[in-house]
């Protein structure tokens, strides 16, 4: 079986501060069980989460400074997909959800 790619229209901007970043990884229109999500921003943020059968992956994210947050998703027989989210100064939303599937 060849690895499949995933499609995405994720968030493009979040605010600084403590929050959850929820990402749903889909393949063929269905959520991909066991999908892994990693959020990374230099020396400030490194968070990972794995999707359960019932929920999307939620990474605890605490970017203290503005900049770029790299979010990478992968799963069994699924090609990795990476997106960059811009972190801006401001009050964080408690939970940021991807606008669509990765």
Secondary structure, DSSP 8 states (H G I E B T S, - for coil): ---B--------EEESEEEEEEE--EETTEE-TT-EEEEEETTTEEEEEE--SSS-EEEEEEE-SSEEEEEEEEETTEEEEEEEEEEESS---SEEE-SS--
